[in-house]
Amino acid sequence: MLILLPPSEGKVDAGTGRRLDLTRLSLPALNPAREEVLAALVALCGGPDEAAARAALGLSEGQRDELRRNARLPLAATAPAARVYTGVLYEALDLATLPPPAVRAARRSILVSSGLWGAVRLTDRIPPYRCPIGAKLPGPGALGAYWRRVLGPVLAAEAGERPVLDLRSGAYAATWTPRGELAGRTVTVRVLHEREVDGAPVRSVVSHFNKATKGRLVRDLLLAGARPRTVDELVTALRDLAYTVEEQPAQAGRPRQVDVVVTQL
């Protein structure tokens, strides 16, 4: 199974190891694109027009330190991506407390989307950075469209014959949408919160806690040692873990969507 996760805005303050070396990152076919985006980001953040740099990255005046950090990325210390990302999803996934077999499964199966790197494995050493997928950089342009031109063949090859559990958020999911036969092996997840209002059940899409639920879902799959070979086996694995899963009608050539219904956040 291939699991696709979004990055987190929250990251550790600094790396602890060697400097960034793109040649050591997984998915080396992405390196030319990574080099271009990295060079554009460093030049923008180290340039004279601070206001333009902040606008491009969606930063406030109080976030100038993010610009200085980006400008030094080629010289910055790195850490495994598993430690760099610290947001709600990664707190719920809590990789550091997984037993060794689950950690090995996570390293094999998880890819993290990124506006700067395209996609990385949990073991890839990267520096903390600020580069949202919604950014528009001089040269590469809008990063969502940029990566959409690059990621398709690389991620399709990485998926191979495996089912894909796509838990990316909307902007990152738009950078690669599986098509054709691979789409039929891909599951996207929507988290719905069900509560009782005036004696009747009411469902709503959750945002913040959507991330926590997805983190727990991946953690549970890893702990269970789940190795589904098909989408049906993946859905069954989730139900076996006591998740309430409802499948939406399948659309030819599109990923299959399932709703995970939760009553507690």
TORVOVO-112239 format. One line per 8 residues: number of its first residue (from 1); for each residue x, y, z of N, C-alpha, C. Coordinates in steps of 0.02 Angstrom, whole numbers, m for minus. Each point is the difference from the previous one (the first is absolute). Layout:
N
NUM = X Y Z X Y Z X Y Z | ...
//
This chain:
265
1 = 42 m59 0 m42 59 0 44 62 0 | m19 50 m40 33 65 0 m46 49 35 | 26 35 50 m39 49 38 27 69 m15 | m43 45 m23 20 68 m16 m26 47 54 | 45 37 31 m17 47 53 15 72 m21 | m36 48 28 20 70 m10 57 17 46 | 37 54 m13 49 22 49 m36 37 57 | 36 28 45 m31 42 52 32 69 m3
9 = m40 50 16 28 67 5 48 4 59 | m18 m35 54 44 m2 58 60 m45 m12 | 59 24 17 62 m38 m9 46 13 59 | 48 m44 9 50 12 52 38 65 m15 | 30 28 52 34 64 m9 64 m6 m42 | 34 m56 8 64 m8 m35 17 m74 m7 | 39 m15 m52 25 m67 m8 58 m13 48 | 25 m62 m1 53 m19 47 59 m34 m34
17 = m6 m12 m65 51 m39 m34 31 36 m59 | 25 m39 m47 37 27 m57 m43 47 m42 | 34 38 m42 m35 46 m45 m40 m38 m52 | m45 36 m31 m42 m28 m52 42 m26 m58 | m17 m61 m23 32 m30 m59 m56 m31 m41 | m20 35 m53 m55 m24 m40 13 m69 m29 | 63 m17 m12 14 m65 m31 m15 m58 47 | m9 15 64 m16 m52 49 m75 m10 9
25 = m40 44 m29 m73 m6 8 m26 m57 m43 | m55 m30 22 m33 m51 m40 m35 32 m59 | m27 m40 m45 m32 24 m61 47 48 m38 | 60 m23 m19 49 45 m30 m22 31 m66 | m50 m28 m32 m25 30 m62 m29 70 13 | m16 15 62 m26 66 17 54 52 11 | 63 m21 2 54 46 19 7 62 m44 | m5 m6 m67 4 62 m39 m53 51 19
33 = m61 m24 12 m53 46 21 13 26 70 | 24 m42 45 17 23 67 53 54 m2 | 50 m9 m41 54 50 m6 m28 67 m24 | m45 m3 m48 m27 63 m26 m42 36 52 | m43 m37 35 m43 32 50 42 26 59 | 49 m40 21 43 21 56 38 64 m18 | 29 2 m59 38 59 m20 m45 61 m3 | m60 m8 m25 m47 57 m5 m20 24 70
41 = m13 m47 45 m20 18 68 56 36 36 | 60 m26 m5 58 31 34 12 70 m27 | m3 8 m66 12 66 m30 m54 49 21 | m62 m22 1 m55 44 20 7 22 72 | 13 m48 45 2 16 71 63 37 20 | 53 m8 m39 62 36 14 7 65 m38 | m50 17 m40 3 60 m41 m20 63 37 | 2 57 m35 m12 64 34 m74 16 12
49 = m45 m34 m34 m71 18 5 m35 m46 50 | 6 18 64 m30 m42 52 m75 m5 m7 | m33 56 m17 m72 0 m6 m24 m49 m54 | 36 m2 m56 m19 m46 m54 9 m72 22 | 54 m13 37 13 m68 23 m54 m22 50 | m18 45 45 m52 m18 48 m67 m12 m34 | m15 41 m50 m63 m8 m36 m2 m66 m38 | 57 m18 m31 3 m62 m38 m12 m61 43
57 = 22 4 64 m5 m58 45 m57 6 49 | m38 55 m3 m56 9 45 21 12 72 | 55 38 10 26 12 67 m18 70 23 | m6 7 66 m13 66 29 67 35 16 | m4 63 20 61 36 18 35 m33 59 | m38 m31 43 29 m33 58 34 m66 m15 | m2 m20 m63 31 m64 m19 62 9 m43 | 35 55 10 61 14 m38 52 m55 10
65 = 0 m31 59 50 m52 12 m7 m58 m49 | m61 m11 m25 m10 m53 m49 39 15 m64 | 2 64 m19 38 19 m60 74 m12 10 | 26 20 58 71 m10 14 18 m74 0 | m45 m40 28 14 m72 1 0 m29 m71 | m49 20 m41 m2 m24 m69 63 21 m39 | 25 59 12 57 25 m37 63 m41 15 | 1 m36 56 58 m38 19 m9 m76 m10
73 = m52 m20 m34 m15 m71 m6 58 m43 m25 | 37 21 m51 55 m43 m24 53 m13 53 | 6 43 51 50 m8 52 m29 m26 66 | m65 m10 2 m34 m16 63 9 m74 18 | m1 m13 65 2 m69 24 m66 m34 m15 | 3 m65 m9 m60 m38 m18 m20 m49 55 | m59 m28 m9 m25 m54 43 m45 m43 m43 | m13 m61 20 m47 m41 m39 m68 34 m3
81 = m33 m5 m57 m66 31 m8 m48 m22 55 | 8 m61 25 m43 m24 54 5 44 62 | 57 34 10 8 44 57 m12 73 m17 | 8 17 m64 m9 70 m20 m73 21 5 | m46 m43 m23 m71 18 0 m31 m13 69 | m32 52 28 m23 m4 69 m74 18 8 | m38 6 m53 m68 23 4 m47 m52 30 | m65 16 m2 m52 m40 33 0 m72 m24
89 = 4 m11 m65 m1 m68 m28 60 m39 27 | 59 31 2 60 m36 20 1 m11 76 | m31 45 38 m7 m12 71 m44 m61 13 | m54 m7 m38 m44 m58 8 33 m64 m25 | 38 5 m53 37 m58 m26 54 m23 49 | 33 48 32 48 m13 54 50 m55 m19 | 36 13 m53 47 m49 m27 52 m23 50 | 21 45 44 54 m17 47 m19 m55 48
97 = m65 m12 11 m20 m51 48 m23 m65 m33 | 7 m4 m65 m20 m62 m35 52 m54 13 | m21 m63 4 48 m55 5 38 m9 m65 | 59 m32 2 43 m6 m59 m36 m26 m63 | m41 m53 4 m32 m23 m63 m44 54 m31 | m36 39 42 m42 53 m27 41 56 m29 | 57 15 31 45 52 m27 26 m21 m68 | 20 m63 m6 25 m23 m65 m55 4 m53
105 = m61 m17 18 m56 5 m47 m12 72 m20 | 4 46 48 m10 71 m15 53 25 m49 | 62 m20 11 54 22 m45 m10 m26 m71 | m28 m60 m6 m11 m30 m66 m59 32 m35 | m52 18 38 m64 14 m32 m19 73 m4 | 30 44 42 m24 69 4 43 47 m43 | m34 42 m39 30 57 m33 m35 63 23 | 39 52 13 m27 64 22 5 50 m57
113 = m56 30 m18 0 52 m52 34 63 26 | 27 40 m46 35 61 21 1 50 m58 | m11 63 18 6 52 m50 72 12 m22 | 48 m19 42 71 10 m16 31 m62 m30 | m15 m59 27 35 m62 m20 m42 m43 m47 | m62 17 m11 m45 m42 m41 m28 m56 42 | 42 m46 22 m19 m53 46 63 m28 31 | m4 m20 63 57 m29 34 m22 m59 43
121 = 48 m45 13 m12 m53 48 14 25 71 | m24 m37 49 10 20 70 74 0 18 | 40 m40 m33 71 m5 15 43 53 m35 | m29 35 m47 39 51 m36 18 57 47 | 63 20 m3 24 54 43 m11 67 m35 | m41 43 31 m16 65 m28 6 52 56 | 14 63 m18 0 53 51 m71 25 10 | m15 29 58 m65 34 8 m5 57 m51
129 = m58 11 m26 m9 49 m54 m71 27 2 | m12 51 m40 m68 27 m8 m13 10 m75 | m40 m43 m29 m13 5 m72 m66 m35 m15 | m57 33 13 m65 m31 m11 m13 m13 m74 | m43 m48 m13 m16 m17 m70 m35 57 m35 | m29 46 37 m34 57 m31 47 57 m18 | 65 m8 13 47 54 m15 11 7 m75 | 20 59 m20 17 14 m70 70 30 m1
137 = 48 m36 m28 70 21 1 22 24 m68 | 45 50 m1 29 21 m64 36 m58 m34 | m19 m14 m61 29 m57 m35 m48 m58 m3 | m5 m40 53 m47 m56 m1 m74 22 m5 | m15 59 27 m70 23 m2 m40 m31 56 | m64 m10 m12 m45 m29 50 21 m73 13 | 16 m16 62 28 m66 15 m49 m57 m12 | m64 13 11 m49 m53 m13 3 m23 m72
145 = 0 48 m46 3 m16 m71 69 m28 m19 | 52 26 31 68 m24 m15 7 m74 16 | m20 m20 60 8 m70 19 m48 m45 m37 | m56 27 m21 m48 m40 m39 32 m23 m65 | 46 38 m27 33 m20 m63 56 m51 12 | 20 m9 62 59 m40 15 m17 m66 35 | m47 1 46 m9 m56 47 m31 m62 m30 | m43 7 m51 m40 m55 m24 39 m65 m12
153 = 48 0 m47 35 m63 m15 40 m27 59 | 26 45 41 42 m22 57 m43 m35 52 | m56 29 18 m43 m31 51 m35 m61 m27 | m18 1 m63 m31 m60 m29 48 m59 1 | 64 13 m15 50 m53 2 10 m24 72 | m2 47 47 9 m18 71 m58 m43 25 | m60 15 m24 m58 m40 21 5 m71 m27 | 24 m7 m61 5 m67 m29 m67 m34 m2
161 = m4 m60 26 m63 m38 1 m35 5 67 | 25 43 44 m29 4 67 m62 43 2 | m45 m12 49 m54 48 12 30 64 30 | m34 56 m10 23 65 23 m52 28 48 | 23 20 59 m43 35 49 21 72 m2 | m41 42 m29 17 70 m11 m33 43 53 | 39 25 47 m25 40 55 23 73 m6 | 22 19 m59 23 69 m9 m58 49 2
169 = 14 61 22 m49 54 m2 m9 24 m72 | m52 39 m11 m21 17 m68 53 28 m45 | 37 50 22 50 32 m43 57 m48 m18 | 19 m42 47 52 m49 m15 m27 m58 m42 | m61 m19 13 m31 m53 m41 m5 21 m73 | m9 65 m12 m7 25 m68 64 m6 m41 | 57 m11 34 63 m5 m37 7 m68 m35 | m39 m49 20 0 m65 m34 m65 m36 14
177 = m38 m12 m52 m61 m39 5 9 m64 m40 | 1 m57 32 7 m63 m37 m56 m8 m50 | 17 m27 m58 m48 m9 m53 m3 m73 m21 | m51 m17 m37 m5 m67 m30 0 m55 51 | 37 m52 m15 0 m60 43 26 16 70 | 49 45 5 26 18 65 m52 36 42 | m42 39 m31 m54 34 37 m44 m51 36 | m12 m56 m33 m42 m52 31 33 m32 60
185 = 66 9 7 36 m27 58 15 54 51 | m31 59 m7 14 56 44 m62 17 41 | 11 11 64 m54 19 46 15 68 30 | m48 46 m5 5 63 36 m48 m2 58 | 16 37 52 m39 m4 63 m26 69 18 | m65 2 15 m31 60 29 m23 m18 70 | 16 43 48 m20 m12 69 m62 40 16 | m52 m34 23 m63 32 19 m12 m8 74
193 = m23 53 32 m17 m2 71 m76 m6 6 | m22 m52 33 m72 m11 10 m18 16 72 | m50 43 7 m24 18 67 m76 5 m3 | m30 1 58 m73 3 4 m22 71 12 | m45 24 m42 m28 67 7 m75 m5 0 | m32 20 55 m73 m5 6 m25 m71 m13 | 38 m48 24 m21 m69 m6 15 m33 m67 | 31 36 m46 14 m28 m66 76 2 m13
201 = 27 m52 m32 72 0 m15 16 51 m55 | 53 38 12 23 51 m48 74 m12 m12 | 20 1 m63 70 m9 m18 29 63 m30 | 64 12 15 35 57 m28 72 m19 m14 | 29 32 m50 70 m11 m16 42 36 52 | 51 m34 27 43 31 50 65 23 m34 | 31 51 30 62 26 m30 60 m17 45 | 7 36 55 57 m11 44 4 m73 23
209 = m55 m27 24 0 m67 27 1 m53 m56 | m13 21 m61 9 m44 m57 72 m26 m2 | 47 45 14 71 m19 m1 16 m50 54 | m27 11 60 13 m46 55 m28 m69 m14 | m60 m2 m29 m31 m64 m16 42 m38 m52 | 25 35 m50 41 m32 m51 65 m26 30 | 29 39 46 61 m24 33 m12 m63 40 | m56 m2 37 m16 m59 39 m15 m60 m45
217 = m33 14 m56 m17 m53 m48 63 m34 m26 | 49 40 m20 62 m29 m26 37 m37 55 | 1 29 59 33 m33 56 m31 m69 13 | m66 m3 0 m35 m63 13 16 m52 m54 | 2 21 m62 17 m46 m54 70 m27 9 | 47 44 18 69 m22 9 6 m48 60 | m33 16 54 3 m43 59 m31 m69 m14 | m52 m1 m41 m33 m63 m16 39 m41 m50
225 = 52 29 m29 38 m36 m51 m39 m11 m64 | m47 45 m14 m44 m8 m59 41 5 m64 | m10 m48 m45 34 0 m64 m50 m16 m56 | m49 44 m9 m52 m13 m50 29 m1 m70 | m26 m45 m42 22 m5 m69 m51 31 m48 | m59 16 26 m53 30 m41 m35 53 40 | m40 41 m34 m39 51 34 m51 m33 47 | m31 m54 m23 m49 m34 43 33 m25 65
233 = 61 m26 m6 36 m23 60 18 59 45 | 14 57 m29 16 60 39 m62 22 39 | m57 4 m33 m62 19 34 m17 m50 55 | 10 m63 m14 m13 m51 51 46 8 59 | 64 17 m13 48 10 55 m22 58 45 | m26 53 m30 m24 57 40 m60 m20 43 | m45 m37 m29 m58 m22 38 20 m48 55 | 49 m42 m13 24 m46 52 30 38 58
241 = 24 60 m13 28 43 53 m53 42 34 | m63 m16 m14 m58 32 33 m15 70 m26 | 25 17 m60 m21 63 m31 m66 m9 m36 | m42 50 4 m62 0 m38 15 28 m69 | m2 m43 m50 21 19 m68 m59 m9 m47 | m15 52 m37 m54 m2 m50 30 17 m68 | m10 m44 m48 26 11 m67 m48 41 m42 | 27 47 m37 m40 39 m46 m2 m35 m68
249 = m51 14 m41 m4 m33 m65 64 10 m41 | 25 m54 m28 61 4 m40 m12 36 m66 | 49 39 m21 m2 34 m64 57 m26 m43 | m16 m21 m60 51 m29 m44 58 48 m10 | 61 m25 8 59 40 m12 16 50 55 | m35 m4 56 12 46 56 15 m40 63 | 40 28 46 11 m35 64 m65 m12 37 | m1 m53 39 m58 m17 39 0 39 65
257 = m56 30 17 m5 39 61 m37 m39 53 | 27 1 62 m34 m28 57 m8 54 53 | m54 m4 37 m11 44 56 14 m38 64 | 41 29 43 12 m28 67 m41 43 48 | m48 m31 32 m48 36 43 22 m8 72 | 10 56 34 21 m1 70 m53 37 42 | m8 m22 62 m47 32 46 36 40 53 | 66 m10 7 40 37 48 60 30 m36
265 = 19 61 20 57 34 m31 58 3 49
//
